[in-house]
């Protein structure tokens, strides 16, 4: 028996729109029961630039998901991405009121203060995530209720983005008569999908390499220490190749996928890559070493920019669990080796955890965000679900 209602996760990617249908079973595993995808239209760098065209792509992806899952889709959980997403840490401070003993009311009060971050008028909060409580500026605690102190502090991670791109994504979906049940930062979905509790505790960096954007989430000490996105992705690599060799983008994409890689050839050999002719293009032969040089430069720059962001956010340098790559860009040859070199950390390509069902969705790193969205929505539903009478009675007995 399922332990949650059917959830539909939707991601409006730059390369394709993905819809996954799933539900959480009693054993807390997510079962993927349907999937649909369609080449993106009207979407650039993770942002909707043509609402009608984007809506057509969403409609096609959802129709395919309905067919495979044998369900009628009326609402979705929507992934939000784009280089405009940022995170900040806001500290809330309140005096302890009840004779120096911290109560649940004090915790709620400091949470309200920590959430009240001042953002520019064009930005909107996506998530507020508790990091650490602190008593009297000294002792860092997980659960301060019942402890003594004069002042309670809380560090809150606030993930936010530009209001217009987020609302345009929602509008593209709602204009085809599909309700948006919730919105989730895509990078958070990817991290929820691929990381174990041990990796979060030890420290880990998840990077979702998409076609138009690269999202990242860094855990340190069991909490999210930083999150954000760059408006740079696999399409920029393709464009670099097209410009470097004066070839059409379609041929450049094929060269990237079939002959490319993120590292330079160490033996100095320089094989040749034949580029097939196309419309208005007669074909030619390229140097593979130059192809690798172009790809290496763009991906090294991307990872270096993320590293600089983490340093600015004062994320600890040593993350014991290393780097986990997901997204379509994680298929690039030797991309994990390049990331390991830039961050000086071990690096692996991740895949969704605690998920079963359709092999395509459960094995591919490009489906991490959507599987994470289903896990996120299922657990939120469970947290709001009324407790059964038996468990309520047992809880009363423990008081």
Phi, psi and omega in degrees: 000139178289148178260007180207162173290170177291131180244139176243120178259137183230129178235123178265083181278165179290326181268320181207156174264129182242134174234126177241139177248130181202171177209154180267130179275174181299332180275010177073010173272146177268129177257119177274120184250350180199154181209142173216145176212156183207142177305137183292147173224140175069023180229130180222130180053039178077006182238144179285125178245349176216101187298318183294315179294318178298320178298323178296318179293320178297315180301317181293319179295318180292324178297318178294321178294320177299319182294316182286326182270347183058047177226165172255122184266125179240341180211156184220160166259123191257130175279134177251128179222181180126151183293354180278349183284132181222170174224149176222155175255126179242132181258127174257142180225131175222152173283146176280130192263323191265080175055032176082359177260124185287129181247173176298327178296322176296318180296318178295322181294315181290330177294318178298320179293318182292330179284340186279063181275142178273113179246154173303154186296341182269006182243154184223143181285133174265311182216146167240124187233121180294135175256285184222140166270152179217137181252122178055033176069010185239295191272119177272126184228159179273313182228101187279350184304129179091348179274165182256147178175168179259335185220132179248131180238154178215128173267125182241126174275124181248116177261126185219163180211175178292134184297315186298310179300322180292317181289330176292324176296316178297318181296322180300327179278313184292336179292344176255024175065037172244127181279141175266108184287322181198159174238141184223135175299127186301321180297325177294319177301317179299316180295318178298327184286321193252343186266143173272162175303325179294321178293320178297319181292318182285339182105125182206153177240122176254128178238123178259107184268098179265185181285323183245345181219162174230108179267152177217149175221128180245127174259141173213128180064030177085358179233159177286120183265335182197149177208150179177189182206153173245143176278048182224135180203199184299329179296331178290326175297314179301316180296321177300317180295316180300318180289321183295325185248002181054053178235159179296154183297327179298316178292325179296319178297319179294319177299318180300312185285323187267332186232355187272179179184167185267348181244152176284152177289124184283335184277358177078000180291150184228084177289169181250145179242123179274126179258120184293148177291157178217191181295119180072014181222126187273359182086157179194178178243134183246158172278123179294326180296320178291321177302314179295324179298317180296314182292318179300318183298314182292315183288325176297318179296318180300310180296322180295323178295319177294319178299318178296322177298317181294321178295321178294328178274004178059038174286135181308140182294320184268110175249108191302325182274357173075208185251137176239123181259135174224184182090168180300327180293344179291347177281348182300136180301129175063022179290325179294323179294321178294316179298319179299323181289316183292315184271351183055045180219155173297149183219137177225161171270125184269163172217157184304139178255159176050038180227136176223177182116234184295123184300322182302315184284330185272346182255335188273131178296340180286349180258009183298316183298314183291320178295324176295324177297321178294318177298317179301310184293321179296318182288327175295320178297317180295323182292334180265353185289134177301138180289140175300152183303321182298315181290325177297318179297319179295321178295322178296322180295331183282344185286000000 
